Every structure is written in structure tokens, then in C-alpha cells.
């Protein structure tokens, strides 16, 4: 082994040692600060914001029980998040205003014709 190669190879490898690392990640319950042995990360949305919390299975059960009456009365939303709908709503409002200023016939509510959307996006 040449002198410059010795500088490149760590001394432990030159004498036959292999170095291993183990990284341990512990998940802590955000509610009661205990170590989570069963449970995990729970995601939920409220008022247009998405939240994430690490909970033990006991605290996930508590959260599910607390929300159960509200979930039972709610309607599921499919295909988009509240944030996505808010963005689309703002864009549609801007398209309607743009189209009306340029003489397109666009209702105040409902579907906007695809040619109007294309013209708006084209600039």
C-alpha cells in the first residue's frame, strides 16, 4: 500500500476492523410525553389545516372517541384536501373576474367553460 493510499483508508480498516452504526429512533407521545411502543403518527384536518401528532394507541383511541360524534354526522370529502379546494376556489374567482372584464359570458357560480379557463391560463 502506497503512502497516499494509507491516508485514504481509515486505520481501523487497515488493521481489519469494520465499523458499524446503529441508529435508534424512539417515538414520543406528543400528548403525555411517554415512549410509544404501539401507536404512531396520526394525521387529521380541521378548519382547512392539516395536523400531524404522534400518539400511543391509548391516546389514538381517546382522540377517536372524542371525534366519533362529529365524524358520524359529517360528510366525507373525496379527491382533494381543504387546502386544494381553497386554492381552486381562489383561482376560479380570479378567472371569473378576468373573463367578465374581457367580455366573456360567465355566471357568478357553477362551471366555467374550458375555453375561458384556457384563455385565462394562456395569458
C-alpha positions in Angstrom: 0.0 0.0 0.0 1.5 3.3 -1.0 1.8 6.3 1.3 -1.1 8.3 -0.3 -3.4 5.2 -0.2 -2.8 4.9 3.6 -4.2 8.4 4.1 -7.4 7.5 2.2 -8.1 4.2 4.1 -9.1 4.7 7.8 -6.7 3.0 10.2 -9.4 0.6 11.5 -10.0 -0.8 8.1 -6.2 -1.2 7.5 -6.0 -3.5 10.6 -9.1 -5.4 9.9 -11.8 -3.6 11.8 -15.2 -2.8 10.3 -17.2 0.0 11.9 -20.9 -0.4 12.1 -23.5 2.1 13.3 -27.0 1.6 14.7 -29.3 4.4 14.9 -32.4 4.1 17.2 -35.4 6.3 16.8 -37.9 6.5 19.6 -41.3 7.9 19.1 -42.6 10.0 22.0 -46.3 10.6 22.5 -47.0 14.4 21.9 -49.8 14.4 24.4 -48.3 12.8 27.5 -44.6 12.6 26.6 -44.4 8.8 27.1 -42.5 6.4 24.9 -44.7 4.9 22.1 -44.5 1.2 22.0 -47.7 0.8 19.9 -49.4 3.6 18.1 -47.8 6.0 15.6 -48.3 9.2 13.8 -51.9 10.4 13.3 -52.9 12.9 10.7 -56.1 14.9 10.8 -57.6 18.1 9.3 -59.6 20.8 10.9 -60.7 24.2 9.6 -58.7 23.8 6.4 -55.4 22.9 8.2 -53.8 19.5 8.3 -52.2 18.4 11.5 -49.9 15.5 12.5 -49.5 14.2 16.0 -47.6 11.2 17.5 -49.8 9.2 19.8 -49.8 5.9 21.7 -52.6 3.6 20.8 -54.4 4.6 24.0 -54.4 8.3 23.1 -55.4 7.5 19.5 -58.4 5.7 20.9 -59.2 8.7 23.1 -59.0 11.1 20.1 -61.2 8.8 18.0 -63.8 8.6 20.8 -63.8 12.4 21.2 -64.3 12.9 17.4 -66.7 10.0 16.9 -70.0 12.0 17.3 -68.7 14.7 14.9 -67.5 12.1 12.3 -70.8 10.3 12.5 -72.6 13.5 11.5 -70.1 14.7 8.9 -69.9 14.0 5.1 -66.6 12.5 3.7 -64.8 14.6 1.2 -63.1 12.7 -1.6 -60.4 13.6 -4.0 -58.9 16.8 -2.5 -57.9 18.4 0.7 -59.4 21.6 2.1 -56.2 23.4 1.1 -56.6 22.2 -2.5 -60.2 23.3 -2.6 -59.3 26.8 -1.2 -56.6 27.3 -3.9 -59.0 26.2 -6.7 -61.7 28.5 -5.3 -59.4 31.5 -5.4 -58.3 30.6 -9.0 -61.9 30.3 -10.2 -62.8 33.6 -8.7 -59.8 35.2 -10.5 -60.8 33.6 -13.7 -64.4 34.8 -13.4 -63.3 38.4 -12.8 -60.8 38.3 -15.7 -63.4 36.8 -18.0 -66.1 39.4 -17.1 -63.6 42.3 -17.7 -62.8 40.9 -21.2 -66.5 40.4 -22.2 -66.8 36.6 -21.8 -70.2 35.4 -20.6 -69.5 33.7 -17.2 -72.0 33.0 -14.4 -71.3 34.0 -10.9 -71.5 30.4 -9.8 -71.0 27.0 -11.3 -68.8 25.6 -14.0 -66.6 27.9 -16.1 -66.3 26.9 -19.7 -62.9 25.2 -20.6 -62.2 27.7 -23.4 -62.4 30.6 -20.9 -60.1 28.8 -18.5 -57.6 28.0 -21.3 -57.7 31.7 -22.4 -57.0 32.9 -18.9 -54.1 30.5 -18.4 -52.7 31.4 -21.8 -52.3 34.9 -20.5 
